[in-house]
């Protein structure tokens, strides 16, 4: 019962922050980008809270349970992506002073490419929110009170409510509090787990040697690592949720520092969570992998700590869900609805965005209730997004030098995204990587053809 009280206090605290933030989120800039006043600590913790969601807690502990240390790559690829973001793109992204990633695409390639990007992101990010919702149900079901479905509905209602109230202004501040809870939960919890099973030596004694192999193992080969670096890691370098954080920074230097600090801090978090999963394999080898973190909480921790760690897990999942939900809603309204109906004034746009949070949140809940498997759900969303969007945007930063054309970018988005969907629906081996190949081929071939036609037309005009 004490765990439930702690969780309820936490949920009420998040709603309270949302209510308090509403006073400061009545303007479009405040709701979408927190007034562009974010400091390095605020942006860094918000990036971390966004990343450490369902896949980085429940899902990644499950990878540690089954694969061992190589399971840490799920987050470590984020470290690689954030380093690329910090060194190459962060200052440029913040300098545009925009609200969304598709607005950046509009500046690069024009309206049609931006619209295609917007639609693809909204679809993919609803899938990512669904994965987070699934995790809330698994975490809360460990209390033994209420069903998984009931907790999914309750948690979804809470994060929709405080997002609707305070927007980005609220999210940035709840993220700061949540990441502190997450750190405490992971590392204090790991200490209790090691005390219970007999320390790191117990892992060595009871688990196969292959679980300690790194960076690859018999269960996670080089091709899988490359695939994860490209399909998941690249979303940290060029992703709407990452960019939404950088748009909130007070300047380009803050954006860059925040990305690099977040990259460094992800490393101990990754190994901490994986070690919890490995400890669960020693403690309760008969459980399902994605139940490893909740099981450790129920079996090892004292009652008061169970409530804190459950709150930490829940805060990780909910902060990630909220960021993705707000990103999807902002893109749906700013880059789709506002484009189709430019007569909307700023107050109407703000109201429409709040309704967008509710509608997309409920759509994600429905999807979560229909699907199974957190990692598989998230991989589907990441693959579709990466194969369609990443390469055209990365090339867009150097568009003039590479001579990339808008039609080439559009072809790459449609071709890569469609191939990725086919690869996941029909489970075609390595076609997810092939989707990236399709995207880059279309980007290059269409650009070369259009540039040659343009040059030929120019020569013809000069001669005439």
WOURMO-V567338 format. One line per field, one symbol per residue. ss: DSSP state (H for helix, E for strand, - for the rest). burial: I if it has 16 or more other C-alpha atoms within 10 Angstrom, else O. A space follows every 10 residues. Layout:
ss: ???
burial: ???
This chain:
ss: -HHHHHHHHH HHHHHHHHHH HH-----HHH HHHHHH-E-H HHHHHHHHHH H---HHHHHH HHHHHHHHHH HHHHHHHHHH HHHHHHHHHH HHHHH----- HHHHHHHHH- HHHHHHHHHH HHHHHHHHHH HHHHHHHHHH H------HHH HHHHHHHHHH HHHHHHHHHH HHHHHHHHHH HHHHHHHHHH HHHHHHH--H HHHHHH--HH HH----E--E -HHHHHHHHH HHHHHHH--H HHHHHH--E- -HHHHHHHHH HHHHHHHHHH HHHHHHHHHH HHH-----HH HHHHHHHHHH --HHHHHHHH HHHHHHHHHH HHHHHHHHHH HHHHHHHHHH -----HHHHH HHHHHHHHHH HHHHHHHHHH ---HHHHHHH HHHHHHHHHH HHHHHH--HH HH---HHHHH HHHHHHHHHH HHHHH----- HHHHHHHHHH HHHHHHHHHH HHHHHHHHHH HHH-
burial: OOIIOIIOOI IOOIIOIIIO IIOIIIOIII IIIIIIIIII OIIIIIIIII IIIIIIIIII IIIIIIIIII IIIIIIIIII IIIIIIOOII IIIIOOIIII IIIIIIOIII IOIIIIIIII IIIIIIIIII IIIIIIIIII IIIOOOOIIO IIIOIIOIII IIIIIIIIII IIIIIIIIIO IIIIIIIOII OIIIOOIOOO OOIOOOIOOO IIIOOIIOOI OOOOIOIIII IIIIIIIIII IIIIIIIIII IIOIIIIIII IIIOOIIOII IIIIIIIIII IIIOOOOOII IIIIIIIIOI IOOOIIIIII IIIIIIIIII IIIIIIIIII IIIIIIIIOO OOOOOOOOII OIIIOIIIOI IIOIIOIIIO OOOIIOIIII IIIIIIIIII IIIOIIIOIO OOOIIIIIII IIIIIIIIII IOIIOOOOOO IIIIIIIIII IIIIOIIIOI OOOOOOOOOO OOOO
